[in-house]
Amino acid sequence: MSKKTAFVLGLILIRLVYLGFPNLFPEEAYYWNYAMHPALGYLDHPPMVAWLIRLGTILFGNTEFGVRFFALGCSLVSAFFMFRLTCLLYDREAARTSFLVLQVLPVFFLTGFMMTPDAPLLACWSAALYFLGCVLFAGSSRAWIGFGISLGIGLLSKYTIALLVPSLFVFMVLDSSSRVWFRRFMPWLSGLLAAALFSPVLFWNSRHAWVSFAFQTTDRISAHRQFALHQLLLSILVLLTPVGVILAIRLLAVGRSPAGETSLVEWRRALFMRVFTLVPLSVFVIFSLTHKVKLNWTAPLWLALIPALAVCLNRLQDSSGLKRAWSVTVGVVAVFYIGFLQYLSTGLPGVNYLRKIELIPVGWSELGRELDLRKEALKKATGGKVTVVGMDKNFIASEAAFYRKDQAAGTAEISGVHLFGGESLMFRFWSPSAGQNGATLLLVALNKPDLGASRISRHATAVAPVEELWLERGGKKICPYYVQVVSDFHAE
């Protein structure tokens, strides 16, 4: 076994070992709530992440390992198709390096650990690129079927994969040998196949006033305007590492050839890489000029770079500064991944926990158990219905549902800030305000102002003052949180 193979297997094993130890990230807990409310669609995403979590928890229980199991599985699917694509475009040695790159770069390591819609999205995006490679470079008509299936399942995972369609159109326009497919039936058949697979989401949206499509389009466009290009560039630096960004710039520069060749074949491979990277990237760049962006948004588009990136790394001289910097990066990120996962699991000696538990999943299990105890005590004292209400967007409610003794009952006894006019995403569907009329509510907030009296008094009567509590783990204080009991809730 080569050192490269052993290192790759080691990084995979690290994720497997740690899958079940850290608390769920708030996003993972939210998607677990998806799985506990089976549907053909949801407000902010298609249903694939819910289906995978449901299957994982059927196999391994409602545990962190069960929730995350198919995140690692999806990452291996991504690695398989990128290996095949790199073999198709270049050679087997480059393909082995591509497998290493997919384990090292943060964008791919983290999506192979966290169970979010990005995990199946990357798997489908990789598969779609591979089948397009078979079509465009090997002339395989049957590969259009594979592309249609990958696109359809990808649309069930995250709408972002639709950006492959304009990318494909641009490539076929620019590449004269690919224009023949405009006159063939198979591309259109693949589109029909993708639409058929996507039809459950269309059906769900048609029954819910097309809210998911509006959420991802018009709602985002009409959101608060701000310049965020610098945030987008910083996110790319985090996702790819500085060395990865330098290599990406070199590869995407017009006139440069990843393999150092000038043949038509190499020109087409470079065009494939650039079009399927830059067309989706341009969408995010334009959006970032007027709107806030998220760290993970550009994750899948870097897959098109992986084959050429692997070739570039193999051709670097061992004595070159960039090659040495890459070797250092590989070692540093491996140590960081182990340290970070250990920090999330049990902590590190002499290192305090961050107070931002909405970003770092430490302490949610302790918070969930404390809220569970308080809720049960309230239920005994009042003899009526008691609901835990997270006063942030959706994180508290999501984690409180997962980290309670009776998880099945927890999803029915948890609600969100929509009860008081705020935004709580799918919790307004799962726990309508009218269904809480007359209930006693245990309000929970990470920021004291979220329990503002004027906001609450319109809908309920406070029966106790705001209480400050401290979240702790292993004797270490993490952060304060705030609770308040109100009664006689009434929806407007």
C-alpha positions in Angstrom: 0.0 0.0 0.0 1.4 3.4 -1.0 1.8 6.3 1.5 -0.8 8.2 -0.5 -3.4 5.4 -0.2 -2.7 4.9 3.5 -3.1 8.6 4.1 -6.4 8.7 2.2 -7.8 5.7 4.1 -6.6 7.3 7.4 -8.6 10.5 6.7 -11.7 8.4 5.9 -11.2 6.4 9.0 -10.9 9.5 11.1 -14.4 10.7 10.0 -15.9 7.2 10.5 -14.5 7.0 14.1 -15.8 10.5 15.1 -19.1 10.4 13.3 -21.0 9.5 16.5 -19.2 11.7 19.0 -19.7 15.4 18.5 -23.2 16.9 19.1 -25.1 17.6 16.0 -24.5 20.9 14.3 -27.7 23.0 14.5 -28.2 22.5 10.7 -28.0 18.7 11.1 -30.5 18.8 14.0 -32.8 20.9 11.8 -32.6 18.3 9.0 -33.2 15.5 11.5 -36.5 17.3 12.2 -37.1 17.1 8.4 -36.7 13.3 8.7 -39.2 13.2 11.6 -41.7 15.0 9.5 -41.6 13.0 6.2 -42.7 15.0 3.1 -42.0 15.4 -0.6 -40.5 18.8 0.0 -39.7 21.5 2.5 -39.6 25.3 2.6 -35.9 25.7 2.2 -34.7 22.5 0.6 -35.8 19.4 -1.4 -36.3 16.2 0.6 -33.2 14.1 -0.2 -31.3 15.0 3.0 -34.4 14.0 5.0 -34.6 10.7 3.2 -31.0 9.9 3.9 -31.2 10.8 7.5 -34.3 8.7 7.9 -32.6 5.7 6.4 -29.5 6.3 8.5 -31.5 6.5 11.7 -33.5 3.4 10.8 -30.2 1.5 10.5 -28.4 3.1 13.5 -31.1 4.7 15.6 -31.7 8.4 16.3 -28.1 9.1 17.1 -25.4 11.3 15.8 -23.9 8.4 14.0 -27.2 7.5 12.4 -27.8 11.1 11.2 -24.3 11.5 9.7 -23.7 8.0 8.3 -24.8 8.8 4.7 -22.7 12.1 4.7 -19.6 9.9 4.7 -21.3 7.6 2.2 -22.0 10.5 -0.2 -18.4 11.6 0.1 -17.2 8.2 -1.0 -19.6 8.3 -4.0 -18.2 11.7 -4.9 -14.7 10.4 -4.7 -15.6 7.4 -6.9 -17.0 9.5 -9.7 -14.2 12.0 -9.5 -11.7 9.1 -9.7 -13.5 7.8 -12.8 -13.7 11.3 -14.4 -10.0 11.9 -13.9 -9.2 8.5 -15.4 -11.3 9.4 -18.4 -9.8 12.9 -18.9 -6.2 12.2 -17.9 -4.7 9.0 -16.3 -4.9 6.7 -13.3 -2.0 8.4 -11.5 -3.9 11.7 -11.6 -7.0 9.9 -10.5 -5.3 8.6 -7.3 -4.2 12.2 -6.6 -7.7 13.4 -7.1 -8.9 11.0 -4.4 -6.4 12.5 -2.0 -7.4 16.1 -2.9 -11.0 15.2 -2.1 -10.1 14.0 1.4 -7.7 16.9 2.1 -9.5 20.1 1.0 -11.8 21.4 3.8 -14.8 21.8 1.4 -14.9 18.1 0.8 -13.7 16.8 4.2 -16.4 18.7 6.1 -19.3 17.9 3.7 -18.3 14.2 4.2 -18.8 14.6 7.9 -21.8 16.9 8.3 -25.2 15.7 7.1 -26.5 18.6 5.1 -28.0 18.9 1.6 -24.5 19.5 0.3 -23.5 15.9 0.9 -25.9 14.3 -1.6 -25.5 17.4 -3.9 -21.7 16.8 -4.2 -22.3 13.1 -4.9 -24.8 13.9 -7.7 -22.7 16.8 -9.1 -19.7 14.5 -9.3 -21.7 11.8 -11.0 -23.2 14.3 -13.4 -19.7 15.6 -14.4 -18.5 12.1 -15.0 -21.4 11.2 -17.3 -21.0 14.5 -19.1 -17.4 13.6 -19.6 -18.4 10.2 -21.1 -20.8 12.1 -23.5 -18.5 14.9 -24.5 -15.1 13.1 -24.6 -16.0 9.5 -25.3 -19.2 10.1 -27.4 -21.4 7.9 -25.3 -25.1 8.4 -26.0 -26.1 6.2 -23.1 -24.3 8.4 -20.7 -27.0 11.0 -21.2 -29.2 8.7 -19.1 -26.7 8.7 -16.3 -26.6 12.5 -16.5 -30.4 12.7 -16.4 -30.5 10.5 -13.3 -27.7 12.4 -11.6 -29.4 15.7 -12.3 -32.8 14.5 -11.2 -31.5 13.1 -7.9 -29.3 16.2 -7.5 -32.4 18.4 -7.8 -34.0 16.3 -5.0 -30.9 17.2 -3.0 -30.4 20.9 -3.6 -31.5 23.3 -6.4 -28.0 24.5 -7.0 -27.3 21.6 -9.3 -29.5 23.3 -11.9 -26.5 25.5 -12.6 -25.0 22.6 -14.6 -27.6 23.1 -17.3 -26.5 26.6 -18.4 -22.9 25.4 -18.0 -23.5 22.5 -20.4 -25.2 24.9 -22.8 -22.2 27.2 -22.8 -19.8 24.3 -23.3 -21.7 22.9 -26.2 -21.9 26.4 -27.9 -18.2 27.0 -27.5 -17.0 23.4 -28.4 -17.8 22.8 -32.1 -17.6 19.0 -31.8 -20.3 19.0 -29.1 -22.9 21.0 -31.0 -24.1 17.9 -32.7 -25.9 17.0 -29.5 -28.3 19.9 -30.0 -29.8 17.9 -32.9 -30.0 14.6 -31.0 -32.8 13.2 -29.0 -30.8 11.9 -26.0 -30.1 15.2 -24.3 -33.7 16.0 -24.3 -34.6 12.6 -23.0 -32.1 13.1 -20.1 -33.9 16.4 -19.3 -37.2 14.6 -19.2 -35.8 11.9 -17.0 -34.4 14.6 -14.6 -37.8 16.3 -14.5 -39.6 13.1 -13.8 -37.3 12.4 -10.8 -37.8 16.0 -9.6 -41.6 15.8 -9.9 -42.3 15.0 -6.2 -40.8 18.4 -5.3 -42.9 20.1 -8.0 -46.0 18.3 -6.6 -45.2 19.4 -3.0 -44.6 23.0 -4.1 -47.8 23.1 -6.1 -49.7 22.2 -2.9 -47.9 24.8 -0.9 -48.1 27.9 -3.1 -44.6 27.3 -4.5 -43.1 28.5 -1.3 -39.8 26.6 -1.7 -39.0 28.1 -5.1 -40.0 31.6 -3.8 -37.7 31.1 -0.7 -34.7 30.3 -2.9 -35.3 33.0 -5.5 -37.5 36.0 -5.0 -37.1 36.0 -1.2 -33.3 35.9 -1.4 -33.3 38.6 -4.0 -35.6 40.9 -2.0 -33.5 40.3 1.2 -31.5 43.1 2.8 -29.0 44.4 0.2 -25.3 44.5 1.2 -22.0 44.1 -0.6 -20.5 40.7 0.2 -18.0 39.9 -2.5 -15.2 39.9 0.1 -17.2 37.3 2.1 -17.4 35.1 -1.0 -13.7 35.3 -1.6 -12.9 34.6 2.0 -15.2 31.6 1.9 -13.4 30.2 -1.1 -10.1 30.7 0.7 -11.4 28.7 3.6 -12.9 26.0 1.4 -9.9 25.4 -0.8 -7.0 26.5 1.5 -4.5 29.2 0.2 -2.5 26.6 -1.8 -5.8 25.4 -3.4 -6.7 28.9 -4.3 -3.3 29.6 -5.9 -3.6 26.4 -8.0 -7.2 27.2 -8.9 -6.2 30.6 -10.2 -3.4 29.1 -12.3 -5.7 26.5 -13.8 -8.5 28.9 -14.6 -6.2 31.5 -16.1 -7.0 31.8 -19.8 -4.2 30.6 -22.0 -2.7 28.2 -19.5 -2.9 24.4 -20.0 -3.1 22.2 -16.9 -1.1 19.5 -18.6 1.2 21.8 -20.4 -0.1 20.7 -23.8 -1.6 22.7 -26.7 -3.5 19.9 -28.5 -7.2 20.1 -29.3 -7.9 17.4 -26.8 -6.2 19.4 -24.0 -8.0 22.5 -25.1 -11.3 20.8 -24.8 -10.4 19.4 -21.3 -9.4 22.9 -20.2 -12.6 24.3 -21.6 -14.6 21.7 -19.7 -12.9 22.6 -16.4 -13.2 26.3 -16.9 -16.8 26.4 -18.1 -18.2 24.1 -15.4 -16.3 26.1 -12.8 -16.7 29.7 -13.9 -20.3 29.7 -15.1 -21.7 28.6 -11.7 -19.1 30.9 -9.9 -20.2 33.9 -11.9 -23.8 33.5 -10.5 -22.5 33.6 -7.0 -20.1 36.5 -7.7 -23.0 38.6 -9.2 -25.2 37.7 -6.3 -22.5 38.7 -3.7 -22.3 42.2 -5.1 -25.7 43.0 -3.5 -26.5 40.2 -1.1 -24.9 38.1 1.7 -23.5 34.7 0.8 -23.0 31.6 2.8 -19.7 29.6 3.3 -20.9 26.4 1.6 -22.5 27.8 -1.5 -19.6 27.4 -3.9 -18.7 23.9 -2.7 -19.8 21.8 -5.7 -18.5 24.0 -8.5 -14.9 23.2 -7.5 -15.4 19.6 -8.4 -14.8 20.4 -12.1 -11.3 21.6 -11.1 -10.3 18.4 -9.4 -9.0 16.4 -12.4 -6.8 19.2 -13.7 -5.7 20.1 -10.1 -4.5 16.5 -9.6 -2.5 16.7 -12.9 -1.0 20.0 -11.8 0.0 18.6 -8.4 1.6 15.5 -10.0 3.7 17.7 -12.4 5.0 20.1 -9.8 8.7 19.6 -9.1 9.5 18.3 -5.6 11.8 21.2 -5.1 9.2 23.8 -6.0 7.8 26.1 -3.4 4.2 25.3 -4.3 4.8 21.6 -4.0 6.4 22.1 -0.5 3.5 24.3 0.5 1.0 21.6 -0.6 2.8 19.0 1.4 2.7 21.3 4.5 -1.0 22.0 3.8 -1.8 18.2 3.7 0.0 17.7 7.1 -1.5 20.8 8.8 -5.1 20.1 7.8 -4.9 16.4 8.8 -3.7 17.5 12.3 -6.4 20.2 12.4 -9.2 17.8 11.5 -8.2 15.4 14.3 -7.8 18.2 16.8 -11.1 19.9 15.7 -13.1 16.7 16.0 -11.5 15.8 19.3 -12.4 19.4 20.5 -16.0 18.9 19.5 -16.2 15.4 21.1 -14.5 15.8 24.5 -12.6 19.0 24.4 -8.9 19.7 24.5 -6.8 20.2 27.6 -6.4 23.9 28.4 -8.7 25.0 25.6 -12.1 26.6 26.5 -15.2 26.1 24.5 -16.3 28.9 22.2 -19.4 30.8 23.4 -21.0 30.6 19.9 -22.7 27.3 20.2 -24.9 28.2 17.2 -21.6 27.7 15.2 -19.8 25.1 17.2 -21.9 22.1 18.3 -20.8 21.9 21.9 -23.3 21.8 24.8 -26.5 21.2 22.9 -27.0 17.8 24.5 -26.7 19.4 27.9 -29.1 22.1 27.0 -31.6 19.6 25.6 -31.6 17.5 28.7 -32.0 20.6 31.0 -34.9 21.8 28.9 -36.5 18.4 29.0 -36.3 18.3 32.8 -37.8 21.8 33.1 -40.6 21.0 30.6 -41.6 17.8 32.5 -41.6 19.7 35.8 -43.9 22.4 34.2 -46.2 19.7 32.8 -46.6 18.2 36.3 -47.2 21.6 37.9 -49.7 22.9 35.4 -51.4 19.7 34.3 -51.7 21.0 30.8 -49.9 21.3 27.5 -46.3 22.6 27.7 -44.3 23.5 24.6 -40.6 24.4 24.4 -40.2 27.4 22.1 -36.8 28.3 20.6 -36.6 32.1 20.3 -34.0 32.1 17.5 -34.6 31.2 13.9 -34.6 27.4 14.2 -31.4 26.2 16.0 -32.7 25.9 19.6 -35.9 24.2 18.6 -34.1 21.8 16.3 -31.5 20.8 19.0 -34.1 20.7 21.8 -36.2 18.2 19.8 -33.2 15.9 19.1 -31.7 16.0 22.6 -34.6 15.0 24.7 -35.4 11.6 26.2 -38.5 11.0 24.2 -37.5 12.2 20.7 -40.7 11.2 19.0 -42.8 13.2 21.4 -40.2 16.0 21.3 -41.0 16.9 17.7 -44.6 17.4 18.7 -43.8 19.5 21.8 -41.3 21.9 20.2 -42.1 25.1 18.4 -40.4 28.2 17.1 -40.4 32.0 17.2 -43.1 32.2 14.5 -45.5 32.1 17.5 -44.4 35.6 18.2 -44.1 36.9 14.6 -40.6 35.7 13.8 -39.2 33.4 11.2 -38.6 29.8 12.1 -38.6 28.1 8.7 -40.3 24.7 8.7 -41.4 24.9 12.4 -44.3 27.2 11.3 -45.6 24.2 9.2 -44.9 21.6 11.8 -46.3 23.6 14.7 -49.0 26.1 13.6 -49.6 29.0 15.9 -53.3 28.1 16.3 -52.4 24.7 17.6 -50.6 26.3 20.6 -53.6 28.3 21.8 -54.0 28.0 25.6 -50.6 26.3 26.1 -47.9 27.1 28.6 -44.7 27.9 26.9 -41.1 27.5 28.0 -39.3 30.2 26.0 -35.5 29.7 25.4 -33.1 32.2 24.0 -29.3 32.5 23.6 -29.7 36.3 23.6 -31.7 38.0 26.4 -33.2 40.7 24.1 -35.0 37.9 22.2 -37.3 37.6 25.2 -38.5 41.2 24.9 -41.6 41.9 27.0 -43.4 43.9 24.3 -43.0 41.1 21.8 -44.3 38.4 24.1 -47.1 40.3 25.9 -49.2 40.5 22.7 -49.6 36.7 22.7 -49.1 35.4 26.2 -48.9 36.2 29.9 -45.6 36.1 31.7 -45.8 34.0 34.8 -42.1 34.2 35.7 -39.2 36.6 35.1 -36.5 35.9 32.7 -34.0 33.5 34.2 -30.3 33.4 33.2 -28.8 29.9 33.2 -25.3 28.8 32.3 -24.5 26.0 29.9 -21.7 23.8 31.1 -19.8 20.7 29.9 -17.2 18.8 32.0 -17.2 21.6 34.6 -16.4 24.3 32.0 -18.8 27.1 31.5 -19.7 27.6 27.8 -22.2 30.4 27.6 -25.4 31.8 29.2 -28.9 31.2 28.0 -32.2 32.5 29.1 -35.6 30.9 29.8 -39.0 32.3 30.7 -42.3 30.7 31.4 -45.5 32.2 29.8 -49.1 31.0 29.9 -52.3 31.3 28.0 -50.7 31.7 24.6 -53.1 33.0 21.9 -52.4 33.4 18.2 -53.4 36.5 16.4 
